[in-house]
Amino acid sequence: MDPNDQNHEANATGKGLTGEITQPASMASALMQIARDSAGLFKHPYDQIDHGTWLYDDLGLP
């Protein structure tokens, strides 16, 4: 990949290349903290439900 292409993408959003990388990492960190904070709020049986049983049928289709 041409480094100029990366700079062009970063400039298109008004952020530097570092900002393009750190903002999603910061968001992921915030989402993980929310997950840790709210984990204790789920009580049985919702704390151990396999999400696949709600999302997919017997053939594996949504």
N, C-alpha and C positions, 0 to 999 in steps of 0.2 A: 504494500500500500504506500502510496506517495504521501510523505509527511505534509505536503501542501493540502492534500485532500482533508486530512484531519483538522488542520487549522481552519479550512473553509467551513467545515461542519460546526466547529466551535464558534466561529465568528458569526455564523448564521443565527445562532441563538443568543448572541450577545455575551456569552460566557467564554472564558478561557478554557483550554483543554483540561486543566486541573479541576475547574468548576464542573465541567461535564462529567467528571469521574466521581468527585467527592459528594455531589448532591444526591445521586442515587444510593451511594453507600450510606450516607447519613439517613436517608429515608428508610433503608432496610434496617438499620440499627434501631430507629424509632419504632418500626413495626414489630421487631422482635421484642422490644421492651414492653409494648402493649400486650403482646401475646403472653409474656411472662407474668405481667401484672394481672391479667384476666384469667389465667389458667385455673386459679383457685375458685373462681366463681362457678365453674361447671360442676354440677353434682351428678351422682349416679342416676340414671344410666348414661347420661350425656357425656360423661368424661371418658368413656371407652367405646364409643360408637365408631364402627368402620364406615367412613364417609362413602365408600363405594356402594354400600347397600342402599343408600339414599339416591345416589347419582346414576347408577347403572342397573339395567334389568338383568335377567338371567343370561342373556346373550352378550352382555358387556356393552350394550348400547345405552345412550343417554335417554 
